[in-house]
Amino acid sequence: MRAEKHSITREYLQQLNASPFFIVLNYQGLKVGPISELRTRLRHAGCAMHVVKNSLFRLAVKETGIADLGDGLAGQLAVVTGTKDVSVAAKILKAFRAEFDKPDLHFGYLNNERLDPAAIQTLADLPAPEVLRARFLALLNTPAGSLVRLLNTPASQLARVLQAKADKT
């Protein structure tokens, strides 16, 4: 392999190792303006999109320990990686696709598990991490609130009975 190709493969490998996920998409038919817009949106979310050479990307993926990618690497492909949550990238791709009818999602990997386009769509439909945390905390808080009300009920009933007795006299 020529030195340039080896260098590009190493660069792909560094990007893959720095990210817990990657999403492969076909950007064919998108003009430069929309591609730049997509890159900007992804960059603001802590993600990046890189146009890849399919054969070199396949070599880099094999070095990460992921099994064969199959026939998924064909056409004009780009790879989205990031250091944050995969659902954020999936949401951006979903919104962008709704606007421009492109790019086509091929597949993705999250922690070395393959994601089909339907799974990526499901990730895009998840609520934001802050919303999930709030729901979880509310769920944890519900039994404690019920316990406090349950423990407080006899005392408040006694106080109401005593107050009613005091009001009678």
Buried (B, 14 or more C-beta within 10 A) or exposed (E): EEEEEEEBBEBBBEBBEEBBBBBBBBBEEBEEEBBEBBBEBBEEBEBBBBEBBBEBBBBBBBEEEBEEBEEBBEEBBBBBBBEBBBBBBBBBBBEBBEEBEBBBBBBBBBEEEBBEBEBBBEBBEBEEEEEEEEEEEEEEEEEEEEEEEEEEEEEEEEEEEEEEEEEEE
